[in-house]
Structures are given as structure tokens and as C-alpha cells.
């Protein structure tokens, strides 16, 4: 945006031009090293290959809908209108009374709601008290001569915890939070030490209808000291999702970009993965999309077998270190990007492939100056 106009965003109006029709479009400006303007294409026109917009002087019409972010009771809650969509918990959550307090955790997403309001995540399931909705720990890590586990926190070898909020923003196009999370190693016979600093950004876009919305997750990891961190190959670790307890082997399903179902998906690689199922008298789920520049893309999957817990409870995980090590060196930043398409109804392979193409493509923009 800085290359187009030096004017403040408050003095600009974005207009879509379709023949003789001119429509004011809500937009939002991201303020980083440069200003970046974001807006959404109307779903009715999304398949049109070319869209023409004018940026003109004048106050934009007030947006009737905003994606709100509320900071309350130890969490950021993102929603629109009277609907909550996603909640990030920065306050430490303790396990139920009588359960080992080693299972306490902060820095995770729960609940993730469907557009119709059903909870799609689960925390502290009695079979896995260390499962926390959607979270991003590593399981088998070599750090300063010790093998550390940031996932199975009962072992008291490590944990991941919220450190501070970096930024928050809200507006008519999206709402976003950015947080610093620490991957902490509990040293043998000594003080704890931070192995990794992770800056995690989650941006939730304005839903265009009542059936789906999009959440983008960006994870930037850096070594916290002069010591490297080696993420060792292990069958799970990384960006994981413990799903609602309403799902089992009889009322839910998995489909990957390579056509694998739940019986076949574990250990396979994929660009995207659909996990969906029955939600009382409704249906819905999430498409998990992996960005092409992610480590070991297309990424290996960890999908629980249908025999899990006797009823086939569901857990899904993009695990880039499932079949190979990942060396993280000091002074470097390592980035993972994921998109979640959260929906009600049935998602098809064709829709998921179209969604991944949109996620992975660089938009082509031609600027015409007057």
C-alpha cells in the first residue's frame, strides 16, 4: 500500500468496479514494516479470474460487520456478531481435581467452534490429559545433550507455555492475535531453560456466509540460546488437533489430498486433510491445509486408528518430523503455515483441493495509476 499512496487509510475508500456498477468494499490495513491492505472477494464473484478495484479519496462506509477480539478471563476470543469462532487460552489451565498438576498447560486453542456453534475441539480427555485442543508441541527433541519431550508433559521433561502477547488487531476483514510461546526444557538436576521461542499468529477472517470460515496459523520458531535444537523423527509432534468427543469411528471420516481414508491416512503424506463428522443433528468439520514451503511438505500425517480407545476417538496431526529429523540452528527463523477451513455440512475433495490451491497461490495484482 505504501507504494501506491502515502495517504492514511482513514482517507481512502475501496471500490469494486463491475461494468457500470461500483460497490464500496470493506478493507483493513495491516501495519508492519509496510502497510498492507486486505479485503475479501464476494463469494458470488470468487470464480471470476479478474477483479477491478479503485482506491479513491474519501471516507469508507462503516462496516456493518466486524471480526471482534475480546481479551477476558485469560483468553482471546474471536467472533463475529453473536457467534464465537475461536478461543486462545493464555492463562494456565489446570487438570481436574485429583489429577497430576504436571498436566497444566497454557498456549492452546479451545474451543474451536463450527459456524453453527458446535465445539470441534477437546481438552484433558481422561485417556490423554495432555491433549489441549489445537496446539503445537514437539515430542522427541535433542537439546544440550538431553532428550526433551514438550508434548507428554506428565514426564516433566518439558512444556510449552504462553510468555506474552505480541499484538492483537480486529476489523471488518479479520481479527488476529500474535503471541510468544516458550518451549521450556526441564534440565536434569538444574534449572529450566528455554530451548525454542515460538511466535504464533492466528488470523480469523470474516465469514462470508453461515457455513464456513477461515483461520490462518503461522508459526515462527527460533532457538532461544546459542544451542541448536534437533527435532528427532517420531511418530507424532507438531501441529495437532484433538477433536470433539462426539466423534468416533462410526460417525466421522478422514479424507486426504492423496485420496486416503482413515484406515490408510496414518503415515501417509498430504497437502490437506479433511476431518469431519456428525454433530448431533448436524454435520461439519475442518480441512487442515499445509503450506508448500513447510518443512517436509507434503507433510506426514498422524491419524489415530479406528480402534483407538475402543470407540475410535479422533486425533489428527500434521507431523513434519514423523519420518525425518529437523535441525534448528541459532540465528535462523523456521516457519510453518497452516490454514483451517472450519465448516458445517460435507466438504468434498474438489472443494478441499480448490481451497488448497487458493491458499498456496500468490495473488497476481496489477496496479494501474491515475
Secondary structure, 3 states (H helix, E strand, C coil): CCCCCCCCHHHEEEEEEECCEEEECCCEEEECCCEEEECCCCHHHCCCCCCEEEEEECCCCCCCCCEEEEEECCEEEEEECCEEEEEEECCCECCCCCCCHHHCECCEEEEEECCCCCECECEEECCEEEEECEEEECCCEEECCEEECCCCHHHCCEEEEEEEEEEEEEECCEEEEEEEEEEEEECCCCCEEEEEEEEEEEEEECCCCCCEEEEEEEEEEEECCCCCEEECCCCCCEEEEEECCCCCCCCEEEEECCCCCHHHHCCCEECEEEEEEEECCEEEEEEEEECCCCCCCCEEEEECCCCHHHCCCCEEEECCCCCCCEEECCCCCEEEEEEEEEEECCCCHHHHHHHHHHHHCCCCCCCCCC
